[in-house]
Amino acid sequence: MKNIAVIGAGITGVTTCYALSKRGYKVTVFDKNRYAAMQTSFANGGQLSASNAEVWTQMSTIMKGLKWMFRKDAPLLVNPRPQWHKYSWMTEFLAQIPNYEKNTVESARLAIAAREHLFSWAQEENIEFDLETRGILHIYQNQQDYDHATKVNRLLSMGGLERHAVSADEMQAIEPSLRGDLYGGYFTPSDSTGDIHKYTRGLEKACTRQGAHFIYDATVQKLHTDGSQVRIDFAQANSGDTQTETFDGVVICAGIESRSLSAQVGDRVNIYPVKGYSITVELPDAVSQQSAPWVSLLDDNAKIVTSRLGLRRFRIAGTAEFNGENYDIREDRIRPMVNWCRKHFPDVDTEHVVPWAGLRPMMPNMMPRVGIGKLPGIYYNTGHGHLGWTLSAATAEIVGDIVSQTMPAELDNSLGTLSEPLRRAS
Ligand SMILES: Cc1cc2nc3c(=O)[nH]c(=O)nc-3n(C[C@H](O)[C@H](O)[C@H](O)COP(=O)(O)OP(=O)(O)OC[C@H]3O[C@@H](n4cnc5c(N)ncnc54)[C@H](O)[C@@H]3O)c2cc1C
């Protein structure tokens, strides 16, 4: 039986582990944290949103972003301090503008494909994760934003998504608790929400039942490959000892750290950490519970997404900050989300609000990197940016198939040079 390592126990690493275990591989997952899903897969927006598949590499989005740079409470913030990685990444991001339509269509297609796997795994493995299948409502306050959404709809429907226009009255009927000025909206009944952390922990347990092994508090420091085996050196947090284990292959699912790990094996996976924040509003009483929405919302102007996580929790997430590997929770970034909650849901109690910040592992084309590396035995399933929860069940299946084709679980690894089509899969 082939032995595969997975680096990272976030949503991408755990779904990859599950896909590989199902295909008959012996899988070992390394994570530097004490538990699964403690980094970006901890408290995100919760949306399983094919309707949010639009990539940001578009001139009007970039112009809006530039205007926002001068507003302190704007959803976008760029630290102007010179930093080579940030500016070179942004240059590559701009170079992706011609691929905007293609990548939006492909993201929507992947997001739809992911649903089937994510839901069937949850059912098979009995995972409870506060799933709400009441759809996602995009809300717009002015005609300009609404007209842009109408253009995006054409691309989403090319990707196979059904999303329909709704009037302000219809929006109120879909989510009666919604308040504030509304111009119009788009509703996607097939989208849903759920708690990424609960799901990842549940799937991790399922992987363990299937024989996978998780090594926590273990920071992977060095990857070596001799063409047939991959050696992993890792430091154990408790003892400080460095240990080594050897595998037939490795899948790198290390979120924002995939970039430095990939460089060790001669690949370039140009991930930039794009910071976002969430607040989890605790709903302590019947009034708050009734006044918070159950239908998931996406306010395109404020760049805010919401999800209802059971009776007692309401999650609000958003903002994009280009400020390197920085996890600081800033009060001036959290306050606009609390104010947004008060404006649209005035009867929701905001006394107990739990703030969080996470770093989206973002590629310049905003598409995940899924496929093989330059050297044999190296695979990637990483760089899912703003849509890791939405896409990872599909990309885990894709990388599972690629590993099966290049390194069958029960046969020896005699493939030698990897074929060009698979190389292009990345
Ligand atoms: C505010 C916010 C809101 C979001 N909302 C949504 C949403 O509504 N819908 C959606 O689809 N997506 C959303 N996302 C994006 C989504 O959360 C991410 O794309 C996803 O969680 C990334 O998962 P990951 O497995 O790639 O990374 P992570 O969850 O960060 O996992 C990477 C893991 O690798 C481990 N690791 C890294 N380096 C090493 C090493 N050297 N050794 C050992 N372990 C290592 C880390 O400890 C970590 O556990 C949001 C993100 C943010 C920040």
The ligand as a Tripos MOL2 file, in Angstrom:
@<TRIPOS>MOLECULE
LIG
   53    58     1     0     0
SMALL
NO_CHARGES

@<TRIPOS>ATOM
      1 C1        -12.7040   36.1560    6.7870 C.3       1 LIG1
      2 C2        -12.7780   34.9780    5.8580 C.ar      1 LIG1
      3 C3        -14.0130   34.5680    5.3770 C.ar      1 LIG1
      4 C4        -14.0920   33.5030    4.4810 C.ar      1 LIG1
      5 N1        -15.3250   33.0770    4.0750 N.ar      1 LIG1
      6 C5        -15.4280   32.0240    3.2390 C.ar      1 LIG1
      7 C6        -16.6950   31.5560    2.8440 C.ar      1 LIG1
      8 O1        -17.7340   32.0680    3.2580 O.2       1 LIG1
      9 N2        -16.7420   30.5180    1.9640 N.ar      1 LIG1
     10 C7        -15.6080   29.9270    1.4740 C.ar      1 LIG1
     11 O2        -15.7200   29.0280    0.6530 O.2       1 LIG1
     12 N3        -14.3850   30.3140    1.8790 N.ar      1 LIG1
     13 C8        -14.2650   31.3450    2.7460 C.ar      1 LIG1
     14 N4        -13.0310   31.7690    3.1570 N.ar      1 LIG1
     15 C9        -11.8350   31.0910    2.6250 C.3       1 LIG1
     16 C10       -11.5510   29.7480    3.3150 C.3       1 LIG1
     17 O3        -11.7560   29.8770    4.6990 O.3       1 LIG1
     18 C11       -10.1150   29.3070    3.0110 C.3       1 LIG1
     19 O4         -9.9360   29.2630    1.6140 O.3       1 LIG1
     20 C12        -9.8100   27.9300    3.5880 C.3       1 LIG1
     21 O5        -10.1140   27.8510    4.9410 O.3       1 LIG1
     22 C13        -8.3340   27.6050    3.3740 C.3       1 LIG1
     23 O6         -8.1280   26.2950    3.8230 O.3       1 LIG1
     24 P1         -6.6760   25.6540    3.7620 P.3       1 LIG1
     25 O7         -6.8000   24.2450    4.1630 O.co2     1 LIG1
     26 O8         -6.0660   25.9570    2.4360 O.co2     1 LIG1
     27 O9         -5.8090   26.5140    4.7890 O.3       1 LIG1
     28 P2         -5.7960   26.4320    6.4000 P.3       1 LIG1
     29 O10        -7.1320   26.2120    6.9440 O.co2     1 LIG1
     30 O11        -5.0420   27.6230    6.8540 O.co2     1 LIG1
     31 O12        -4.9690   25.1240    6.6730 O.3       1 LIG1
     32 C14        -3.5730   25.0530    6.4380 C.3       1 LIG1
     33 C15        -2.9830   24.2040    7.5510 C.3       1 LIG1
     34 O13        -1.6170   23.9330    7.2470 O.3       1 LIG1
     35 C16        -0.9000   23.9300    8.4500 C.3       1 LIG1
     36 N5          0.5140   24.1790    8.1330 N.ar      1 LIG1
     37 C17         1.0330   25.2000    7.4140 C.ar      1 LIG1
     38 N6          2.3580   25.0820    7.3160 N.ar      1 LIG1
     39 C18         2.7080   23.9690    7.9980 C.ar      1 LIG1
     40 C19         3.9550   23.3190    8.2760 C.ar      1 LIG1
     41 N7          5.1240   23.7890    7.8200 N.pl3     1 LIG1
     42 N8          3.9230   22.2020    9.0270 N.ar      1 LIG1
     43 C20         2.7560   21.6960    9.5020 C.ar      1 LIG1
     44 N9          1.5620   22.2780    9.2630 N.ar      1 LIG1
     45 C21         1.5350   23.3930    8.5190 C.ar      1 LIG1
     46 C22        -1.5280   25.0480    9.2700 C.3       1 LIG1
     47 O14        -1.2910   24.8600   10.6530 O.3       1 LIG1
     48 C23        -3.0020   24.9260    8.8960 C.3       1 LIG1
     49 O15        -3.7250   24.1470    9.8290 O.3       1 LIG1
     50 C24       -12.9000   32.8300    4.0510 C.ar      1 LIG1
     51 C25       -11.6670   33.2240    4.5670 C.ar      1 LIG1
     52 C26       -11.5910   34.2740    5.4660 C.ar      1 LIG1
     53 C27       -10.2570   34.6810    6.0260 C.3       1 LIG1
@<TRIPOS>BOND
     1     1     2 1
     2     2     3 ar
     3     2    52 ar
     4     3     4 ar
     5     4     5 ar
     6     4    50 ar
     7     5     6 ar
     8     6     7 ar
     9     6    13 1
    10     7     8 2
    11     7     9 ar
    12     9    10 ar
    13    10    11 2
    14    10    12 ar
    15    12    13 ar
    16    13    14 ar
    17    14    15 1
    18    14    50 ar
    19    15    16 1
    20    16    17 1
    21    16    18 1
    22    18    19 1
    23    18    20 1
    24    20    21 1
    25    20    22 1
    26    22    23 1
    27    23    24 1
    28    24    25 2
    29    24    26 1
    30    24    27 1
    31    27    28 1
    32    28    29 2
    33    28    30 1
    34    28    31 1
    35    31    32 1
    36    32    33 1
    37    33    34 1
    38    33    48 1
    39    34    35 1
    40    35    36 1
    41    35    46 1
    42    36    37 ar
    43    36    45 ar
    44    37    38 ar
    45    38    39 ar
    46    39    40 ar
    47    39    45 ar
    48    40    41 1
    49    40    42 ar
    50    42    43 ar
    51    43    44 ar
    52    44    45 ar
    53    46    47 1
    54    46    48 1
    55    48    49 1
    56    50    51 ar
    57    51    52 ar
    58    52    53 1
@<TRIPOS>SUBSTRUCTURE
     1 LIG1         1 GROUP 0 **** ****
